[in-house]
Amino acid sequence: MFFGPAIESYPPGALPLIPEQVPDDDGYMLSLTQCQSVRTIPAPVPMPTFTRETLTIDGTWEGTYYCGGGIIGLTLVISPLNTPDSESNVQAVFSFYAHPDNPKVLSGSFRMKGIYDASSGQLILEGTEWLSRPDQYAVVDLSGVFVPSENTITGQITTPGCGVFTIARK
């Protein structure tokens, strides 16, 4: 409540007593007195610092991809390649399964091998060998980008007849 301008002077080092502070709709504290309303800004919260080089994509990722005209559940477990070479530095297990919107998909899994470029976030994986293969299914390849601020990898299943994928770290 504001009753109008008030001009008061205080001796050096003395401040008026503020009987009450309440948060406003934006989360700022409003200091209320009979004659004035003062808005104090909270101290900034430090943001975490990270670079692509300090983040890894190792771990379990879950999400979906599109292939054969439907949405399919996806779990991708990525790990560093024990003996990296000039063509590969990461390996993965790609597991697919039915999605509630596409319940007739069979489950399966296969190994993948590829390249992760930490400076750009680019991930390229190629299917290599089946672990569990349903009849008439083929391995797929993918190309995506790690987005650290969202902790996601998004991109394209590059095998013909397939589409986009989005996975998030679990």
N, C-alpha and C positions, 0 to 999 in steps of 0.2 A: 504494500500500500504506500503510495507516495502522496504527501500532503503539500508539496511545493518546495521551492528552493530553500535551503538553509545554509547559511554561511556561519561557520564557527571557527574560532582559532583555538589552537591548543599549544601549550608550552612545549618547547623542544623535548622530544622523547616521549611525550604523552600522547596516547591515542584514545579515542572515545571507546567506551565499553560497548560491545555488540551483544545485546541480550539474546539473540537467537540466530541460528543459521539453518536454512532449509534448502534442499536441492530443488532446482527448477526442472523443467521438462527435458533439458539437454544434459542434465547431470552436473551442471555447475552449481556451486554453493551461492545462495543469495544471503547476504547479511542484511538483516532487517532492523531498522531503528524507526523511531516515530517520524523522523524527518528525511530519511534518505534510504536508498536501496543501492548497495554496492555489490557488483558481480566480481567474484574472485575466480581466476582461471586455475584449474588444477595443474600440478606439475606434469610435464610430459612423461609418458611412459616410454622407456627406451625400447626401440625395435630390435629384434634379434638380427644379428649380422650373419650373413652367409654368402658364399659364392658357390657357383656350380662345382668348382673344383673341390670344395669341402663336403659336398653332399654326394651321397652314393644312391644308386637305384637298387642296391641289393635289398632283397626282402620279398614279401608276399604282397601282391597287388590283386585287387578284385574289381570287376566291372562287367562290361558287356561289349559285344561286337555284333556286326551285321554280316550275314553270309547266307546265300541261298534264299534270299527274300525274307529272312526273319531275324529276330534278335536272339542272341545266344549268350548264356552266362559264361564268364571267363575268369579263371584264376591263373595268374602268371607268377611263378616263383623265379626270381632272378638272382644269380650269384656270379662272382668273378670266376673267370676261367682259371683253373689251377696252373695251366701252362699256356699263357697267352701267346699268340703268334701274330704275324702281320695282318691276318685277316679276321681274327676274333679275339675279343678280350672278355666277353661275358657269355654265360650259358643260361638257359632257362628251361622250365617245364611249363608247357602250355596245357592247361586242363579246361575242357569245355563241357557244358551241361545245359539241361533244359532251363529256360527262363519262364516265369509265370505266364508271360504273354506268348510263349512258344513252347508248350509243354511236351511236344512230340520229339524234341531233339534228344538223341542218344548221347551218353557221356563217353568221353575218351580223353587221352592225353598223349603228348609226344614231347620229345626233347627239341631244343632250339639252340642255335649258336650264332653269335654275331658280334657287332661292334657297338659300344657306347662311347660317345665323344662328350666328355664332361664339359668342355668349353662351350659347346653349342646346345647340349642337352639331347642331341640326336641319338636315337636308338634304332638299330636295324637288326632284325632277327630273322633267321631262316629255319624252317622246320627240318630236322635231320633224321630222327628215328622214332617210331611208334613205341609207346609204353603200353597203351591199351587202345586198340583200334576197332571201332564199330565198322561193320561191312559197308562198303561203298563211300567211306569218308576219306578225305585227303588232308595231308598236313597243309598248313597255310604259312605264309611269310608276313612280316609286318614291318612298318616303318612309323616311328612316332617321335614325340618330343616330350622330355621330362620338364614339367612346369613346377619349379620348387615352391613358389608362393602358394600354389593350390595343392601341392603334393600329389599330382596326377601325371599320368602319361596319356597323351592323346595322339591319335594318328590314323593310319589307314592299314587295313589288312590288304596287302598288295596282290594277293591271289585273285585271278579273275572271278567275278561273280560275288565278291565280298565288298564290304564297305568300311565305315569308320569303326574305331574302337575307343573306349575311354575306360581307364582303370585308375583306382586310387589305392594308395598304400594302406595296408591293414596292419 
